Amino acid sequence: MYHNLKHIYDILRNKKSLEKIYYSYSSMKEVAKKLGCGETLIHTWIHRLGIKPKPRIVTQRGHKKSIEHRRKISEIAKQRTGSKNANWRNGATKYNMLIRGKQWRERRRLVLARDNYECVKCGSDIDLHIHHIKPVNEFPELVNDLDNLKTLCAKCHRKLHFPKENPANSVKTRTVNAELNGDDPTFFNITGTLPKCVETIYGTVSNN
């Protein structure tokens, strides 16, 4: 097992090294244990480097579920649909997802890939956000325009929207890529209006 963080990232960023370890084990759990990091991180770098995923017959070896087991799972899933689901919000679509559309995740991946999965300002590849160059509430027609999107890390994104001292800057950096939604009370600024950039922004934002 590798314990040195720099060594782990050197392997993850090297396509041949990662491929060798990835194909040497049948499960992602074994690969993660070998490298000494999380499975999600390995998944991320496999997609970034364009490594071909192993066939399902290999990754699911020893995990075959019986027909009865699959039937029970299906029944449980049906009981958690609509208003019975914990994520139910009275059928309302979140504003930030409504304006982006169903293909937002794919567009987000395209922007990340175009910017080499790095912040275009400082080069960091940790906690990446997608920033709208022209504000969403002023230019809603450009919300999914790739030329209006760029990759920023959480720190640079926050500095862009909070150039001056602001209590919101005390919010700790997230350790995963995530976006706020309309149900989060911090999604609205003090005036109760939508922020100009609806990515992970806390409080009032600027026009930049």
Secondary structure, 3 states (H helix, E strand, C coil): CCCCHHHHHHHHHCHHHHHHHHHHCCCHHHHHHHHCCCHHHHHHHHHHCCCCCCCHHHHCCCCCCCHHHHHHHHHHHHCCCHHHCCCCCCCCCCHHHHHHCCCHHHHHHHHHHHCCCCCCCCCCCCCEEEEECCCCCCCHHHCCCHHHEEEEEHHHHHHHHCCCCCHHHHCCCCCCCCCCCCCCHHHCCCCCCCCCCCCCCCCCCCCC
